[in-house]
Amino acid sequence: MVARLSFQTQRFPVKLYDFHPPVEDFRSAVLEGLSLPQKAISPKFLYDKRGSELFDAICQLPEYYLTRTERGILQTHAHPIATCLGGHTLVELGSGSSQKIRILLKAAPQVRTYVGVDISRQHLQEACLALMQDFDALDAIAVCADYTQPLPVEQIPEIRDHRTLGFFPGSSIGNLEPMEVVTFLKTMAVLGELIVGVDLKKSATILEPAYDDAQGISAEFALNLLTRMNRELGANFERQQFTYQAPYNPQAGRIEMAIVSRCDQTVRLGEAEIHFSRGETLRTEHSYKYTIEEFQLLAMEAGFQPIQVWTDADQFFSLHHLKQI
Ligand SMILES: C[S@@+](CC[C@H](N)C(=O)[O-])C[C@H]1O[C@@H](n2cnc3c(N)ncnc32)[C@H](O)[C@@H]1O
């Protein structure tokens, strides 16, 4: 993987390492996903600029307990967590708007370098710029890359040459299948230590509205993928012919988010024709929920030692500090 760009300008003083996947990767992933018996597209493609904005709106929803609960844990335990950070370079995976990291940066002024890693380039650059403006002594570096691929650390001296700690909040790890979690954590061993946000198992009456809210923003977030495929891949999805669902599957311990076809229909994507039957689903995301012990077992299988877990009073969410064994 070659960084296509690494620059700072006076107007945009954030160093960017750009490993952004090309449109051709999006096209081939979509064509492959739409040819599966259970149609599926990776959640990483939900985050174009509009998708990132919609995700920020989801974080404000009353039903979306995840963001405010994880923020609460970070605020309550900011000092012990800050102690773990030491003078490490902080590498945030799936950094989004880089909001939660602010709580830690305030508690850990000794941290001088922050590396945000995200697939949504413009959103990432804006978030890093805002951090540099608000934290005078901080150097914020943007790495636009797919974190499900090994991080090209050899090309990022800020990671290669320093002791690092990876921060992976937002329950993004829940989007990976459990066996993928082990592979992912193994590739992140390069960071040495991790703090990972993991959503805990709870009642479907709390889980389902969090992923299918009354205002329809979660639905809009998923259906934006159709708009993105129309714009970037020349597809002809008709948005009003699709709807959205997010049931909890208690056996699998996951929310299953999907776009649902309202009718029998055929969609064109370049040369390809894709048929949808009425009620057929296109999976956009799984969001796995774990007990603390279930997640620790996966971490240990990946070669990490669980050091500490922080939770909220309701045991809705957990933050795990892991060290490579
Ligand atoms: C669930 S949001 C979490 C955002 C933020 N960390 C938080 O806790 O609120 C997931 C973030 O990860 C990014 N993302 C999703 N898949 C990714 C991938 N494969 N590689 C890099 N970034 C990814 C998205 O652009 C988005 O910013």
The ligand as an SDF file (V2000), in Angstrom:
LIG
                    3D

 27 29  0  0  0  0  0  0  0  0999 V2000
  -19.3460    3.6340   14.4420 C   0  0  0  0  0  0  0  0  0  0  0  0
  -18.4140    4.9860   13.8360 S   0  0  0  0  0  0  0  0  0  0  0  0
  -17.5270    5.4400   15.3050 C   0  0  0  0  0  0  0  0  0  0  0  0
  -16.9920    6.8450   15.2630 C   0  0  0  0  0  0  0  0  0  0  0  0
  -16.2920    7.2830   16.5510 C   0  0  0  0  0  0  0  0  0  0  0  0
  -15.0750    6.5320   16.7810 N   0  0  0  0  0  0  0  0  0  0  0  0
  -17.1940    7.1510   17.7450 C   0  0  0  0  0  0  0  0  0  0  0  0
  -16.8710    6.3770   18.6360 O   0  0  0  0  0  0  0  0  0  0  0  0
  -18.2140    7.8470   17.7940 O   0  0  0  0  0  0  0  0  0  0  0  0
  -17.2220    4.1720   12.8480 C   0  0  0  0  0  0  0  0  0  0  0  0
  -16.1100    5.0440   12.3000 C   0  0  0  0  0  0  0  0  0  0  0  0
  -15.1490    4.1830   11.7070 O   0  0  0  0  0  0  0  0  0  0  0  0
  -14.9220    4.5290   10.3370 C   0  0  0  0  0  0  0  0  0  0  0  0
  -14.7510    3.2600    9.6340 N   0  0  0  0  0  0  0  0  0  0  0  0
  -15.6800    2.3020    9.4180 C   0  0  0  0  0  0  0  0  0  0  0  0
  -15.1240    1.2360    8.8160 N   0  0  0  0  0  0  0  0  0  0  0  0
  -13.8070    1.5440    8.6510 C   0  0  0  0  0  0  0  0  0  0  0  0
  -12.6930    0.8420    8.1040 C   0  0  0  0  0  0  0  0  0  0  0  0
  -12.8200   -0.3860    7.6150 N   0  0  0  0  0  0  0  0  0  0  0  0
  -11.4980    1.4560    8.0990 N   0  0  0  0  0  0  0  0  0  0  0  0
  -11.3410    2.7110    8.6050 C   0  0  0  0  0  0  0  0  0  0  0  0
  -12.3630    3.4260    9.1390 N   0  0  0  0  0  0  0  0  0  0  0  0
  -13.5800    2.8390    9.1660 C   0  0  0  0  0  0  0  0  0  0  0  0
  -16.1350    5.3240    9.9100 C   0  0  0  0  0  0  0  0  0  0  0  0
  -15.8170    6.2570    8.8830 O   0  0  0  0  0  0  0  0  0  0  0  0
  -16.5480    5.9990   11.2150 C   0  0  0  0  0  0  0  0  0  0  0  0
  -15.8930    7.2270   11.3920 O   0  0  0  0  0  0  0  0  0  0  0  0
  1  2  1  0
  2  3  1  0
  2 10  1  0
  3  4  1  0
  4  5  1  0
  5  6  1  0
  5  7  1  0
  7  8  2  0
  7  9  1  0
 10 11  1  0
 11 12  1  0
 11 26  1  0
 12 13  1  0
 13 14  1  0
 13 24  1  0
 14 15  1  0
 14 23  1  0
 15 16  2  0
 16 17  1  0
 17 18  1  0
 17 23  2  0
 18 19  1  0
 18 20  2  0
 20 21  1  0
 21 22  2  0
 22 23  1  0
 24 25  1  0
 24 26  1  0
 26 27  1  0
M  CHG  2   2   1   9  -1
M  END
$$$$
